[in-house]
Amino acid sequence: MNDKVLGLVLKESEYRENDALLTVLTKEYGKLTFTARGVKKMTSKSATSCMPYVLSEFVFDYVEDKSMFTIKNASIKTSNRFLQENLEKMNIAAIFSEIVDKSLPQGVLDEDVNDAYFDLLVFCLDKLNQEKEHALILCLFLAQMLNYLGIPPVVDECVLCGNTKVNRISIEEGGFICSDCLSEISNNNETQMDLKRFRLINKAGIENYDILKNYGPWSFNDCAAMFEFLHVHSGIDSTAWKFLKEIVEVKNEK
């Protein structure tokens, strides 16, 4: 009774007139669905605690095998308020949330899995909220997701023959590729992302973030390569990614 968990709001959906459904990532119970009653009222004290990308403490009654829970109380721990003030940041945060939501089933009681997803999302939202390394943060998030999903690129040798002399990245084949193998592939989905950065980002963890800064500037072309790899090998798509591409294109035209 009165279980307390830290949770990151992945998304908010309309439910009843003054209520909302929240998809929340928690460390203890993984992804859960909460009913936030009265949160749409002007007088609601929990409204800001239930906003997307906010880290809050939720009080509820956990029941095993139940799929939906009612929030008794919610209080903000980290607002990540700067995400709401910048359209680019907000769309990147939406990409994080959308991909995590699509990757993680409801109520997975696996401590290692929940810790990994929760810590990654907390880290990336915090860095995105505070810093301007948007492309690096997104690239690092995507690389970690590839690892968590069990589809990391092959970045030590040619994915087809094992040759260590590589000069291309093949998204379709799953990693580095040598010139001999490249010539034998038809309709290859190839990316021009720098090989050194591609290897680094896929070898690094979130603890290497400050080191990765030294290998920039990281660009949204790098992000596009990483997202395409995720999409091809997992089938995951993102509406927020499409919006971000439009934002970046407009920004580059100015």
Summary of the structure (lengths in Angstrom):
residues: 254
radius of gyration: 19.9
end to end distance: 55.3
largest distance: 66.8
contacts: 788
relative contact order: 0.12
helix: 44%
strand: 20%
